[in-house]
Amino acid sequence: MLIKSLGVVVLLHAAYGTIKFREANPDSLIESPPQEILLQLVVGFVIALVGTLYSLPPLGVVRGNSSKKENPKYVKPPPSSRSRDFDIFNHRMMPN
């Protein structure tokens, strides 16, 4: 959480620097901000991204089962007459 907060603070500081740059140079709307502000944006984004990735819970293990009977969480799908009603359509050309 601390790393993510630091990244957000760096991003806010870069935004503040951009606002001050635009106020000091009102005629330079086409110019990009100085390189130090762009560097702050990249560094702030990377810090916030790393903080977000470190704050995630650990990923679960994914295992493939060769047999569906071994998996106790396997749920048998409903019969096709009940679950496939939505995609039944006549795609053949009607005779003249």
C-alpha positions in Angstrom: 0.0 0.0 0.0 2.9 2.3 0.8 4.5 1.8 -2.6 1.2 2.4 -4.4 0.7 5.6 -2.4 4.2 6.8 -3.3 3.5 6.2 -7.0 0.3 8.2 -6.8 2.1 11.1 -5.0 4.8 11.1 -7.7 2.0 11.2 -10.4 0.3 14.1 -8.6 3.5 16.0 -8.4 4.1 15.5 -12.1 0.5 16.8 -12.8 1.2 19.8 -10.5 4.4 20.5 -12.4 2.6 20.3 -15.7 0.0 22.8 -14.5 2.7 25.2 -13.3 4.5 24.8 -16.7 1.3 25.7 -18.6 0.7 28.7 -16.3 4.3 30.0 -16.9 4.1 29.5 -20.6 0.5 30.2 -21.8 1.5 30.5 -25.4 3.1 27.0 -25.5 0.0 24.8 -25.6 1.5 22.8 -28.4 4.8 22.2 -26.6 5.2 19.2 -24.5 6.1 19.5 -20.9 9.8 19.3 -19.9 11.6 16.0 -19.9 11.8 16.0 -16.1 8.0 16.0 -15.9 7.7 13.2 -18.4 10.3 11.2 -16.4 8.2 11.8 -13.3 5.1 10.5 -15.1 6.9 7.3 -16.2 8.5 6.7 -12.8 5.3 7.4 -10.9 3.4 5.0 -13.2 6.0 2.3 -12.7 6.0 2.7 -9.0 2.2 2.6 -8.8 2.1 -0.4 -11.1 4.6 -2.3 -8.9 2.8 -1.3 -5.8 -0.5 -2.6 -7.3 1.1 -5.9 -8.3 2.7 -6.4 -4.9 -0.6 -5.7 -3.1 -2.5 -8.5 -5.1 -3.2 -11.7 -3.3 -1.2 -14.8 -4.4 -2.6 -16.5 -7.4 -4.2 -19.9 -7.1 -2.9 -23.1 -8.6 -4.4 -24.1 -11.9 -4.4 -27.8 -12.6 -5.9 -29.6 -15.5 -7.8 -32.9 -14.8 -7.8 -35.6 -17.4 -11.1 -36.9 -16.0 -14.1 -34.9 -15.1 -15.1 -37.5 -12.4 -12.0 -36.6 -10.4 -13.1 -33.0 -10.0 -15.6 -32.7 -7.2 -16.6 -29.2 -8.4 -17.6 -30.4 -11.8 -21.3 -29.6 -12.5 -23.0 -31.6 -15.2 -24.5 -29.2 -17.8 -28.2 -29.2 -18.3 -29.7 -31.1 -21.2 -29.4 -29.4 -24.6 -33.2 -29.1 -24.8 -33.1 -26.7 -21.9 -29.9 -24.8 -22.3 -29.6 -24.4 -26.1 -32.9 -22.8 -26.9 -31.4 -19.4 -27.6 -29.3 -20.4 -30.5 -31.6 -22.7 -32.4 -32.5 -21.1 -35.7 -33.2 -22.1 -39.3 -30.2 -21.2 -41.4 -31.3 -23.0 -44.6 -32.7 -21.2 -47.5 -36.5 -21.5 -47.8 -37.7 -23.2 -51.0 -39.6 -21.1 -53.5 
